[in-house]
Amino acid sequence: MTELTFADRVQRVEPSATLAISNKAAALEADGVDVVDLSVGEPDFDTPENIKDAAKEALDAGKTGYTTSQGIPELREAIAEKLAADGLGHHGPENVMVTPGGKQGLFEIFQTLIDDGDEVALLDPAWVSYEAMAKIAGGTLTRIDTAKYDFRLEDALGDLRGAVSDDTELLVVNTPGNPHGTVYSDAALEAVRDVAVTHDVTVISDEIYKEITYDGVSMTSLGSLDGMADRTITLNGFSKAYAMTGWRLGYFAGPEELIDQAGKIHSHSVSCAVNFVQHAGIEALEHTDDAVAEMRDAFEERRDMLLEEFADRGVDVAKPEGAFYMMLPVAEDDQAWCEEAIDEAHVATVPGSAFGTPGYARISYANSKERLQEAVERLDDHDLL
């Protein structure tokens, strides 16, 4: 048998750490082990009924064929209206690309903008796939550590200014953030704007958790700031806010020439997002605010409960303002800690080192309060807190 030779691009990256942990949890559960899985970034709620009904109606209406590659006009118009409400009125439907999930959208952006040797700046801790996407595209990485400031970007601005230069091609900003749940302040985003303008850097604003914020905190879209309209690519999707992870529907918006160039990759890879799912996406955007608010309130209650449980055990955790994650300080060897947590306590978490921040474990509180309570007690019983 001929030995396969694999491309350099695929050997630059490792499998997703979050999916690896989730797969291990699933394997243990298949063997009859009761695992509290806090590793997956997936809402534990069912997709709202009105969205499912819209998909069924589209199926019954025969919406099962290919669509235009960029997405059906009605969905792109609905997305443009949402963007306008977020202060991004400079984006019309022609500035929107609909993708099979937000991850595909990010992949297309990296492939469109990054050449071999181009520098990509990440704010650590950063979602695991940013690094992989940059490496697959041939990019190099510059990383700015925000963990030492309890994930507050406004306290890390000196580090940001020192790291980003004229050599930086792309800066990725994710707020509310995965894995830390921090919502960056307007002052911090304005400083990002100043750095980007000074060094002529393009910025990805990953806003996938924009609808999930707590304590009355709201998130400003980076592209709405003066000077950022033409240099910001705004990414969002339906997975998190609308509990539609398996539907695979996302989008990004940016200058029309970016959409044209990314469209080449899009058309030669995924062709288009699923037709009837796009129709469900319209319903999600236009008639689901109440369901989103109910899910957000539940996440906030869980966050508060976890913070109280950890505080009662003397563990200080930075308070998330959005998303549904928190970073739990653990042993210096966070990989070993997470392995012990799943093997001994049967609690699945993700090592902080997977996000560029060792010494932490990411906990997803997209689980019931009862299971979250069980997880804390198991970790405590095994002296892991």
N, C-alpha and C positions, 0 to 999 in steps of 0.2 A: 504493500500500500504506500502510495506517495505521501511523504510527510508534508503537512501543510505549513506554509510560511505566512505568518500573520503580519498585518500592516503595523507600522510603528504607531499609528494614531490609536489603535485599540490597545496596544501594550503600554501606553502612557497612563492608563487609568485603571482603577480598581472597581469591582462591582459596588453598587450603592450600599453604603453601610446600613441605612435605615431598612432597606428591603432585606438585607442579609439577616438582621435581627428579627424582623417579622417572619421570615422563612423559618428561622430556628424555633421561634415561638409556635408556629403552625406545626412543625414536626413534633415538638413535645406534646402538643395538644392531641395530635393524631395517635400518640402513644398513651393517651389517657391522663396526661398531666394537666392540672388546672393552672394555667398561666394567666396572670393579669398582664395584658399586653398594653404597655404605655409607650410603645415605640412608633406607632403608625400615625402619620399626619392626616388622618381621615375622620371627619365628623361621624359620630356614632348614631346620628339621626337618619331616618329614612328621607328620601327626596320628597319634598312637599307634594301633596296630591295634585294640586293644580298644574304643576310641571309635568307630572306623569300623564295626566289627562291630555295635556297639549301634545305630548309625544304620541299618545294613542290616536288622537284625532288626525295627526299628521300621517301616521302609518295608514290609517283607514282611508285617507285622502290620496294615498299612493305616493307619498313623499319618500321614496326609497331609492331613487336613482342618484347619479352624480349631481352636484350643484356646481355653480361657477367656483373656480378654485379659491378665490378670495373670500367666499362666503355668500350666502343669499343676501340680496340687497336689504330685505326687511330687517334682518338681524344686524347688519352693519349700520343701518340707520338707528336702530335702538341703542346700539353700543355708542354711536356718536352722540346721541342724546344724553346718555349716562355720563360720558366724558365731559360734555358741556356743563352738566350739573356739578361736576368736580372741578370746574375752572379750566377745562381743556377744550374750550369752544373752537379753537383753531383747527381741530381735527374733524373733518367730515367723513362720510362713509368711505370715500376714496383713500383715506389715510388708515383704514382698518384692515387687518388680516385676521380672519377667523381660522383657528387651528384645532386639531384634535388634542386638546389639553394645553395648559399653560407651558408645560415642559417642552412640548414640540415647538411652541412659539419662541421660547428662549433658545432652543437649539438652532432654529433658523436664524435668529439674530446674530448669534455667535458665528455661525458659518458665513453669514453675509458680511460681517464687519472685521473679523480677525484673520490676519495672515500669519505665517510662520514668524515667530519672534516678536509679535505685537504684545505690548504690555497690557494686562487686565488687572485692575485694582479691586480688591475685595475687602469688605468690612467684616472682620471676624468677630464673633462666630458667624459663618456664612453657610447657607444651605449647601449640602454636599455636592449637588450636581453642577453648581457654578464652576468649581475647579475642574471637574471632568470635562465640561463643555469647552472651557478655555483650552485645555490640553488637547482635546481632540482636534480643535481648530488650529493647533500649533502655537498657541499663545503662551506667554510667560506670565507669572503671577507676582504681584506685589500685594502684601496683606497688611491691614491696619488692625491692631488689636484693640477692641473696645471692652473686652472682659475685665481688664484691670480698672475700668471706670464704671463697673456695674452696668455695662452695655450702653451707657449714655454717650451718644455721639458728640454732644456739645462739649464734653470733657476730653474728647479725643481729637479735637480739631487740630491741635498742634501736630499730632502724629499724622493726621490726614494731609495737612499742608506739606509735611516733610516727605511723604511717600509719593504723592501725585506730582508729576512733572510734565514737561513738554513731550516726554517719551511715552506717556500713558495714552493708550488708544481708547480704553473703555473703563468706566467705573460702574460697579453694580451696587445699587442701593435698594435694600429690601426693608420696608417698614409698612405696617407692623412686621416684625422680623421673625423668621424661622432660623434658629431655634430659641430665641430669647424672649420674644413677645414684646420687645420695646417699640414704642412709637416715637420716632425722632421728632424733636421740637421744630417749630418754624425757624428758630434761630440757627439750629444745626443745619437744616436744609438750605437756608440762605447762605451759610458758609460753604456748603457743598456747591451751591450755584457759583459762588465767587471763585472757588478753586477750578471748577469746570470751565468757566469763561476765561479765566486767566491762562489756562494751559490748553484751551481748545479741545476739551475732552468730551466725548459722547457719553451719556449716562443712561443706563437701563434703570428705570424705576419699577421694581417688581411690587405690585400692589395687590397681590392675590389675597391678602388678608385685610384689605382696606375696610370691609364692612364689619369686621369683628374687632371692635375696640370697647374699652370699659371706662367706668368712672367719669363719663361725660367727655372723655378725650376723643378728639377727632383728628384725622390725619390729612395733612395738606399734600396734594399731588405735586410732586417736584416740577413737573412740566408746566404748572400754572404760574411759577415764579418768573419775574422779568428776566429775560435773557436765556430762558431754558426751553422755549417752545420748539426751536429747531434742532436742539441738541439732546432732547430727552425722548427716549422710547419707552412708552408706558405699557406695561404688561399686566394683564389680569385674566380672570377665568371664572368658571362656575363651580369648581370642585369644592371649595372650602365654604363660602358663604351660603351656597344653596344645597349643600350635601349632595353633590353630583359628581363625585370622584370617578365612578365607573362610566359615566357618560362621555368623558373625554371631550371637553369643550373649553377652549380658551381663546384669547385674542391678544394682539398687540397693535399699538397705534404709533405712528411716527410720520416723518416726511414722506411724501408720495414716492420719491425716488427710492427710499428704503423699501417701501412696499413692493415696488416694481422689481427690485433686485432680489429681495427675499422670496418673491413669488416664483422665481426660477427654481429655487430649492424646493419650495412647497409643491409646485406642480410636478416635479420629477421624483418626489418621495411619497407624500401622503395623498396627493391629488386634491382632496378637500375633506372637510369635516363631514360627519354623517348627516344626511339630509334632515331626517325627522328630529334628530337631536338639536339641530340649529333652530328648528321651529319651537322646540321646548325652551331653548335659550331665550327667545323673545318673551315668552310667558314668565320666565324667571326674572327677567329685568323689569318687567312692567307691572307684575301683580303679586309679588312675593315678599314685600317688605315686612309684613306682620310675622310671617314664618321665620324670616331671618332674625327679627328682633327676639322672638321666643328662643331660638337656638343660642343667640348671643347672651341672653340673660342666664340661660342654663350654664353656659361656659363660665360666666362671671361668678356664679355661685360656687362652681367647682374650684375655680382658682382661689377664691377666698377661703374655702374649706381646707385646701391643700396648704396654703400659706400658714393658716392657723395650726394645722397639725404639725408642720415642720417646726414652726416657732415653739410649740409646746415641747418639742424634743431638742431645742437649742440649736436648730439648723436655720441659718439666715439665708433666705433665698431672695434674689432681686425680684421685685414685684412686676409681673408683666402687665402691660397696658393694652395688649391686643393679641391676636392669634389665639392659639390654645396650647401653648408650650411654656415650660419654665426650665431654667438651667439649675440643676441641683448640684451644689458643690460636693465633690466626693474625693476619693483618694487621688494622689498624684498620678497613679497608673489607672486612669479611668477605664481603659479597656478591660483590665483584670477585674475592676469593681463591677462593671456591667456583666461580665461573664459569671461572676459569683452571684450577682443578683438574679440572673435567669436560671442558673444551674441549681442554686441552693434555695433562694426565696421564691423562685418561679415568678419573678417580676421582670418583664422585658422593658429595657430602656436603651438609649443610643449613646455611645461614648461621645463626649464633647470633642475629642480629638478628630472625629470624623468631620466636624465643622470648623476645624482649625483652632480649637480651644480646649486643650487637655485640662484635666482636673475637674471636669463637670460631666454630668449625665443629663441628656435631654429627656424630659418627661412630657408626654402628650396627655393632657387631661380631657381628651375626647373619649371619655368613658363615664360610666355612671358614678355617682357619689359613693355608692356602696362598694364598687370595685376599687375606686381610688382609695377609700378608707382601708380596704383589705390590703392594697399594695403597701401603704405606709406601715401598717402593722407588721406585715411580713418582713419588710426591710429592717424595721426596728428589732423584731424578734431575732434576726440573724446578725445583729450588731453592725448593720450597714449604714446607720444614720449617726 
